[in-house]
Amino acid sequence: MSFSKTLLTSSFLLIVLFFTTTNAADFLIQNNCPYTVWAASVPIGGGRQLNSGEQWTVTVAPGTAGARIWARTGCNFDGSGRDGCQTGDCGGVLQCTGYGQPPNTLAEYALNQFNNLDFFDMSLVDGFNVPMEFVPTSNGCTRGPRCTADINGQCPNELQAPGGCNNPCTVFKTDEYCCNSGSCVPTSYSQFFKQRCPDAYSYPKDDQTSIFTCPGGTNYRLNCFCYQNVNIHFTSSCYIVSENESDLLSVVRSLVQFISEDFQFVNTSSCNDSCIGFLMEMLLRLSGYDAALCATKWQGCSKVPPSGGGDYEYLDVVNHNNSGNSERLIIDLDFQFDIVLYLSFPSREASSLPPK
């Protein structure tokens, strides 16, 4: 009888050990900014300084819930790991055990929940400090939230904070913005965040378009981006629009070819998804066109040109000629495709917007 109990207990422990080993999740945190950030991870991980280009992998046990990862900026820790940060500070320590102070862009997750699914999201409910993407990297799961807009550069005056952009709840502390009663609706401030980062939570009840799921045991990658400061080296002296490129579509095709053949990132291994749109916008502006990245096809970027967007971004380009007429092109930048597919399928370039 004793032997049977021992065997049963041993078998149970082996099963638990197997479950834990096979369902733990790895979170790879990458700093793609040209400056240092101090990553924070609770309840597992604590914190670590990440210089430009550095990575940190946090292994998280199955069943972990209420977890957050974020980037802190402007930190100045002493030899004992104490002092503070301009954004995302967690009590003045390097090794976080509690949540960070707003404003900070948040990656949130709960592992192995209902139906053994991971639930994860990106939240701007605590404001914004750095652009970020939160993507699954295994189990055939490919879609995750991203927020690569320059929110700090467009932040309303009343929400501005050193190094970031506050959520209105932090500033005004009213039920309208904080949802303390459990019932609230979008506001003009939440729409400001949602238009620029459609994947992210813009206010506490923004569930419908902001929650993502993957099978339990999926691994994830978090990238911190700072495209406005990216260092690019062009092997040619410049890009010149040739005389036979009389229409925007020809210009765009030539720019895509130019990007694919004639540039390289400094301190970066390759041009990954979002940088394609960034480079297109920059090169079109350098060539004299009114260009801006849009979160949606109907945003009207030439009126208020934001930068960045969601899973399906659009590049809005306007050519104002001397005759007073304007030529306008909307380019669908589906970042699930790489630059080779852009070259292979130029018909993706698409259609014009409705009249302004």
Stockholm file with secondary structure:
# STOCKHOLM 1.0

chainA/1-356         MSFSKTLLTSSFLLIVLFFTTTNAADFLIQNNCPYTVWAASVPIGGGRQLNSGEQWTVTVAPGTAGARIWARTGCNFDGSGRDGCQTGDCGGVLQCTGYGQPPNTLAEYALNQFNNLDFFDMSLVDGFNVPMEFVPTSNGCTRGPRCTADINGQCPNELQAPGGCNNPCTVFKTDEYCCNSGSCVPTSYSQFFKQRCPDAYSYPKDDQTSIFTCPGGTNYRLNCFCYQNVNIHFTSSCYIVSENESDLLSVVRSLVQFISEDFQFVNTSSCNDSCIGFLMEMLLRLSGYDAALCATKWQGCSKVPPSGGGDYEYLDVVNHNNSGNSERLIIDLDFQFDIVLYLSFPSREASSLPPK
#=GR chainA/1-356 SS CHHHHHHHHHHHHHHHHHHHHHHCEEEEEEECSSSCEEEEEETTTEEEEECTTCEEEEEECTTCCSEEEEEEBSCCCCTTSBSCCSBSCSSSBSSCSSCCCSSCCEEEEECSCGGGEEEEEEECTTCBSSCEEEEECSTTCCCCCEECSCHHHHCCGGGEETTEECCHHHHHCCHHHHCTTSCCCCCHHHHHHHHHCTTSBSSTTCCTTTCEEEETTCCEEEEECCGGGCCEEESSSCCCCCTTCCSHHHHHHHHHHHHHHSEEETTCSSCCHHHHHHHHHHHHHHTTCEEEEESSTTSCTTTSCCCCCSSEEEEEEEEECTTSCEEEEEEEEETTSCHHHHHHCGGGGCCCCCCC
#=GC SS_cons         CHHHHHHHHHHHHHHHHHHHHHHCEEEEEEECSSSCEEEEEETTTEEEEECTTCEEEEEECTTCCSEEEEEEBSCCCCTTSBSCCSBSCSSSBSSCSSCCCSSCCEEEEECSCGGGEEEEEEECTTCBSSCEEEEECSTTCCCCCEECSCHHHHCCGGGEETTEECCHHHHHCCHHHHCTTSCCCCCHHHHHHHHHCTTSBSSTTCCTTTCEEEETTCCEEEEECCGGGCCEEESSSCCCCCTTCCSHHHHHHHHHHHHHHSEEETTCSSCCHHHHHHHHHHHHHHTTCEEEEESSTTSCTTTSCCCCCSSEEEEEEEEECTTSCEEEEEEEEETTSCHHHHHHCGGGGCCCCCCC
//
